[in-house]
Amino acid sequence: EDWSSITMVSSWLKSFCSATTQMSATKAPMLSTTLAVFHGLQDDIKTILHSLAMNVSPVIKKGLLDAHEKLSEYYYKYDESPFYTWAACMSFYHFCRC
């Protein structure tokens, strides 16, 4: 059972690896992409949770729920931040000037 759990979890880590790669793609983090990355991870976790078999360890389920909740907290903090609104406006301003 431990090996099947490890195999299952390792496949999920690809989403986190992808998110880390996206966040590290530039020398400076981009606020405009941060929310999209968080949202993508939340969607992946939600999909995983809905597809879990009934006999999956409660510890694994709790870990996924905790990860989703933590991403929700970060998502809310960014969404409420005036810096995100400012960054979005600046991105739009620079886009329109080109």
C-alpha positions in Angstrom: 0.0 0.0 0.0 2.9 2.4 0.7 4.3 2.0 -2.7 1.0 2.6 -4.4 0.6 5.8 -2.3 4.1 6.9 -3.3 3.4 6.3 -6.9 0.1 8.2 -6.7 1.6 11.2 -4.9 4.6 11.4 -7.2 2.4 11.8 -10.2 0.7 14.7 -8.5 3.9 16.4 -7.8 4.3 17.2 -11.5 1.7 19.9 -11.1 3.8 21.5 -8.4 7.0 21.1 -10.4 5.3 22.8 -13.4 4.0 25.7 -11.1 7.5 26.1 -9.7 9.0 26.2 -13.2 6.5 28.8 -14.3 7.1 31.0 -11.2 10.9 30.7 -11.8 10.8 31.4 -15.5 11.7 35.1 -15.1 14.3 36.8 -12.9 11.5 38.7 -11.1 8.2 37.1 -10.1 5.3 38.4 -12.0 2.2 39.3 -10.0 0.0 38.9 -13.0 0.9 35.2 -13.4 0.9 34.3 -9.7 -2.9 34.1 -9.4 -3.1 32.0 -12.6 -0.5 29.6 -11.2 -2.3 29.4 -7.9 -5.6 28.8 -9.6 -4.2 26.1 -11.8 -2.8 24.3 -8.8 -6.1 24.6 -7.0 -7.9 23.1 -10.1 -5.4 20.2 -10.3 -5.9 19.4 -6.6 -9.7 19.6 -6.9 -9.6 17.2 -9.8 -7.3 14.9 -7.9 -9.7 15.0 -4.9 -12.7 14.2 -7.0 -11.0 11.3 -8.6 -9.7 9.6 -5.5 -10.8 6.1 -4.7 -12.7 5.6 -1.5 -9.9 3.5 0.0 -7.2 6.1 -0.3 -5.5 6.9 3.0 -7.2 9.7 5.0 -3.7 11.2 5.5 -3.4 11.7 1.8 -6.8 13.2 1.5 -6.1 15.6 4.4 -2.8 16.6 2.8 -4.5 17.4 -0.4 -7.2 19.4 1.4 -4.6 21.3 3.4 -2.7 22.1 0.2 -5.9 23.4 -1.4 -6.7 25.5 1.7 -3.2 27.0 1.8 -3.5 27.9 -1.9 -6.9 29.5 -1.2 -5.3 31.6 1.5 -2.6 32.8 -0.8 -5.0 33.4 -3.6 -7.2 35.5 -1.3 -4.2 37.5 -0.1 -3.1 38.3 -3.6 -6.6 39.0 -4.8 -7.1 41.5 -2.0 -3.7 43.2 -2.4 -3.6 46.7 -4.0 -0.3 45.6 -5.5 -2.0 43.0 -7.7 -4.5 45.6 -8.9 -1.7 48.1 -9.6 0.3 45.4 -11.4 -2.6 44.4 -13.6 -3.3 48.1 -14.5 0.4 48.6 -15.3 0.5 45.5 -17.5 -2.6 46.7 -19.4 -1.1 50.2 -19.7 2.1 48.8 -21.2 0.2 46.5 -23.5 -1.9 49.3 -24.9 1.1 51.5 -25.5 2.7 48.9 -27.8 
